[in-house]
């Protein structure tokens, strides 16, 4: 294709344009395809914007040829999800693709190479979340035909155990499907808070900020 063009508009100057597309707050992101605007619903970090654009213009999951391709894919974003399958068909594959298609924030890959599965210490079917923080990866151990179970696994593991608060990650904290947030305001590192976060991972989102 021709790629994706990113543009910025100062809506305080181009008020007619902002009004035409229903812009009421800032920043607002719109996705245009063939001149038709849709509301952007992804996250606001670089990784989540890139993932949303990939999903909106391509397949729900990228086919990865081998272990080296999986490795490169895992290094392409802070969090990615990879499905390992014997073949690209069947209930587990269909469920994985359903989950991938519904997630605008993360990039999903799939691979049928058995050596790639061996390198990740799994056997097909398998779903692995690779991340560039905490323990590095998580392996799904539930029902491969349950989209809800795979989605819950991704939601539980895609965020750091403890998230240092910044405006960039605010939406990830406050819009997490987990729905409960434990916030620590402190000017010192708190190991006990980290221990509690590990014990209750997936039940709360744990975030920290300095007292100011």
BATI-517259 format. One record per residue (C-alpha): residue in one letter; y, x, z. Coordinates in steps of 0.02 Angstrom, whole numbers, padded with zeros to 5 digits, always signed. Each point is the difference from the previous one (the first is absolute). Example, Ala and Ser with C-alpha at 12.3 -4.5 7.8 and 13.67 -1.06 7.14 Angstrom:
a-00225+00615+00390s+00172+00069-00033
***
This chain:
x+00000+00000+00000x+00183+00046+00007x-00001+00034+00187x+00108-00082+00132x+00189+00016+00005x+00087-00009+00169x+00181-00057+00008x+00128-00027+00137x+00139-00130-00001x+00149-00007+00119x+00002-00187+00032x+00170+00008+00085x+00072+00046-00171x-00119-00094-00117x+00009-00164+00095x-00043-00110-00150x-00160+00097-00031x-00049-00011+00184x+00035-00186-00001x-00101-00026-00160x-00155+00075+00080x+00022-00079+00171x+00040+00158+00097x+00058-00049+00174x-00033+00155+00105x-00014+00188-00017x-00101+00090-00049x-00085-00125-00117x-00132+00061-00123x-00044-00098-00157x-00143+00037-00119x+00034-00039-00184x-00139-00025-00127x+00049-00054-00176x+00172-00048+00066x-00071-00115+00134x+00048+00043+00179x-00119-00020+00147x+00032+00036+00184x-00067+00169+00054x-00115-00028+00149x-00062+00176+00038x+00052+00126+00132x+00155+00108-00002x-00075+00174+00011x-00028+00109-00154x-00190-00020+00011x+00005-00190+00013x+00125-00018-00143x-00107+00111-00113x-00157-00097+00047x+00084-00167-00035x+00056+00060-00171x-00174+00064-00042x-00077-00167+00050x+00130-00100-00096x-00025+00096-00161x-00182+00052+00005x-00173-00038+00072x-00024-00046+00183x-00098+00162+00027x-00003+00164-00096x-00167+00066-00063x-00032+00176+00065x-00121+00111-00095x-00066+00115+00137x+00029+00079+00169x+00146+00105-00063x+00085-00157-00065x-00026-00085+00169x+00075+00152+00087x+00154-00002-00113x+00016-00189+00025x-00008+00021+00189x+00140+00128-00009x+00110-00114-00108x+00059-00108+00147x-00002-00004+00189x-00136-00135-00006x-00122-00050-00137x-00161-00102+00000x-00152+00051-00104x-00152-00108-00040x-00165+00089-00039x-00121-00101-00106x-00163+00029-00095x+00074-00101-00143x+00160-00097-00032x-00077-00171+00028x-00078-00103+00138x+00062-00092+00155x+00062+00154+00094x+00098+00061-00152x+00074-00173-00031x+00054-00013+00183x+00079+00173-00004x+00099-00043-00157x+00059-00163+00080x+00066+00098+00151x+00080+00131-00113x+00087-00132-00106x+00072-00087+00152x+00074+00157+00080x+00170+00047-00071x+00030+00145+00119x-00148+00118-00025x-00082+00082-00151x-00187-00033-00023x-00125+00105-00096x-00183-00020-00044x-00137+00122-00047x-00183-00010-00053x-00038+00187+00007x-00135+00028+00134x+00060+00179+00030x+00172-00069+00045x-00081-00115+00128x-00100+00146+00069x+00160+00102+00018x+00075-00141+00103x-00160-00014+00106x-00034-00179-00058x-00125-00090-00111x+00045-00142-00118x+00058-00130+00033x+00135+00072+00113x+00185-00022+00033x+00099+00149+00066x+00182+00005+00052x+00076+00173-00023x+00161+00040+00094x+00109+00152+00025x+00015-00021+00189x-00104-00031+00157x-00188+00017-00036x+00021+00019-00189x-00121-00136-00056x-00088-00157+00059x-00164-00071-00065x-00026-00188-00009x-00158-00058+00091x+00008-00189-00021x-00053-00132-00126x+00038+00061-00177x+00007-00179-00064x+00135-00051+00125x+00175+00024-00068x+00070-00045+00172x-00103+00136+00084x+00053+00135-00123x+00183-00055+00011x-00007+00005+00191x-00076+00175-00010x+00143+00059-00113x+00134-00082+00109x-00072+00079+00157x-00007+00176-00071x+00145+00018-00124x+00134+00034+00131x+00011+00150+00117x-00069-00036+00174x+00177+00025+00066x+00146-00022-00123x+00165+00089+00032x+00129-00134-00041x+00118+00025-00149x+00084-00130-00110x-00115+00056-00142x-00156-00057+00093x+00080-00150+00088x-00078-00126-00121x-00173+00077+00023x+00017-00020+00189x+00077-00174+00007x-00095-00076-00147x-00172+00066+00044x-00135-00136-00006x-00053+00059+00174x+00153-00096+00060x+00019+00080+00172x+00107+00153+00036x+00003+00114+00152x+00164+00098-00004x+00034+00150+00112x+00182+00055+00020x-00001+00176+00072x+00081+00170-00026x-00161+00091+00045x-00171+00009-00080x-00122-00114+00089x-00184+00045-00015x-00055-00152+00101x+00082-00115-00128x-00101+00088-00135x-00161-00026+00099x+00038-00185+00022x+00039-00013-00187x-00170+00074-00045x-00088-00119+00120x+00086-00154-00070x+00010+00053-00183x+00000-00151-00116x+00052-00119+00140x+00181+00060+00010x+00116+00105-00107x+00062+00142+00111x+00173+00072-00033x+00118+00119+00087x+00187+00031-00004x+00121+00104+00102x+00097-00096+00131x+00158-00008-00108
***
